[in-house]
Amino acid sequence: MADVLLFHHALGLTPGVAAFAEALRGHGHSVHTPDLYDGRTFDTLDAGLAYSDEIGVDEILDRGARAAADIPAEPVYIGFSLGVLPAQKLAQTRPGARGAVLVHACVPSSFFGPWPAAVPVRIHAMEADRVFTDEGDADAARALVDQVPDAELHLYPGDEHLFADSSLPSYDAKATALLLDHTLTFLRTP
């Protein structure tokens, strides 16, 4: 089974993020869910992003790195939206990454240097999610798929950004079931 480090989105470590982690645990994986916001959660994306701006991207990345320090070798990094930043950085820069699953977002790999050819990556988003399509994430995802030998982009019908968080109105059970299925398959891959 895989060791997984799952980073939450800009609303914080919500019950829906915890539920996704628990679904992975239910299949025997060891899932760690560090709280990058020290217990704070937010009701709106704007409020959560304002708090992340207050903390700063560098601090979010540092908190992610500190959380990874105690994780066993060869983890899989999973990030939901804002959590893609530490997940992607660690997958690209920390030796021993077994893979990365980037959900709702993707940043250009050049942010953190070249993507290691031996580290597989899966990117998941809704095809009409304006945050994903209009802010450059879709372009970054397609470029990553073109660069990395073992990379896949999975686009689901719909336009919600945080579709995989069961505690939010944007939750899409069907898309989340597909995401979970794809992720479990990925985690079983040696």
N, C-alpha and C positions, 0 to 999 in steps of 0.2 A: 504494500500500500504506500501511497505517497504522503510526504510531508508537505503541507500547503500553508503558505502565508497569504491570507486574504485581507486586502486593504479596502476599507469602506469609502463611500462617495462623500460628497461635500455636505450632506445632511448629517453625517456622523455615523456612528456604529448603531444603526437602527435595528429594531426587531426583525425587519425583513432581511437585512444583511446577515444577521445572526442565524436566521432560519435557513438561508442558503448554505451557510457554513455547516449547520447541523445536518442538512440533507447530504452533504459530502461526507460528514462523519458517519452517517447512517450506512454508508457503503464501505466503512472501514478505514477511511483516510484520517490522518492526524491533521487537524485544521486549526491554525492559530489566527486569531482576529484581533490584532493590536488596535487599540483605540487612539488614533492620531489626534483626537480632540479632547482627551482627558475627561470623558464622560458627557461632554456636551453634544446635544443633538438639536436639529433645527427643523422647522415646519416648512420652510420654503427654500428653494435652491438659491435665491438671491441672498437670504440670510446666511446660509451655509457658506456661500462663496465669499461673502463679506468677512466672515470669521476666518476663512482660509487665507484671505488677503491680509487680515490683521496678523495672523501667525507668520505668513510668508511662505513661499514655495520652498525656500532653502530649509526652513525649519521642518516642514512636512517631509521633505526628503530625508533630513537628519533623523526624524522620529522613525521613519520607515527603516532606515539603516540600523538604528538601535534595536528595533524589534527583530530584525533579521539576525542580529548577533547571537541570539540564543537558540536559533533554529538549527536542527541537524543538517548535515551535509546533503546536497542535492535536492533542495526544495523546488516546488513549483510555486511561482508567484502569480497571484490573481489580484487584479485591481478592478474596482467598480468606479468608473468615471474619474473623479479626482484621485482615487486610489491607484489609477493606472500610472500616475507619475512615479511613486516609489516602486511599484511592481515592475514597471518597465526599466527604470534605472537599475534596480538590483539584478534583473535578468540580464541586462547588458553589461554590467560592470562587476558583479560579485562572482568570483569563480565558483563553479559547482552547480549553477542553476540547471535544473532538469527541464524547465520550460516556463512559459508564461501564458496566461489567459487574460486578455485585455477586454473588458466589458464596458460598453458605452463610450469608449474613448480610445485614442491612440495618438501619440505625439511623434513627430519625425524622429527617426532613430538618431539623427545627427545631434539631437539634444544631449545625448549621453555617449556619443562615439559610435563606432560601427557595431552593428548587431552581430554577436558571435554566431558563426555559421552552424555550430553544433547545437544551438539552443532553439528548439521548436517554439512556435508561437501561434496562438489562436486568437482571433479578434472577433468579437460579437457585438452587433448593434442592430437597431431597427433601420430599415432601408430609408425611411423618410424622417428620421430623427434630425431635426434642424440643428441641434447642437453638434451632432456628429457630422452632418453634411456641410453645414455652413461655416464651421469654425476650423476647417482644415483636417479634422480627424479622419474623414473618409479618404482624403488624398494621402495622408500619412499611412493609413492602413494598406491601401493599394500599393504604395511604394515599398512597404515592408514585405508584403507578399511577393513582390517582384524580386526583392533582395535576398530573402532568406529561403534556403532550400526546403525547409519543412515549416511552411507558414500557410495558414488558411484564414480567409475572411468569411464569416457567416453573417448574412443579413436576413433579418426576419421581417415579415409584413408588419407594418405599423409605423407610428410616428412618435412614440414615447421615448423619452431619454432614459429614465431609470426604471425600465420595464421589469427588471429582475428583483425588485425589492417588494416583497409581498405586503409590507406595511404602508405602502404609498398608493395613492389613487392611480398612478401611472402603471401599476403592476399589470402584467399580461401573463396569465397562467400558462397559456399555450406556448408562448415564446420562451418563458422561463423553463418549461419542461424540456424544450429542445436544447436550450443552453445547458441545462443540467446534464442531459443525455450526452451531448457533445463533450462536455467537460469530464464526465466520468469515463468516457471512452479515451480521452486524451490522458487522463491520470493513470489508466491501465496500461498505456503504451510504455514499453521498457525504455 
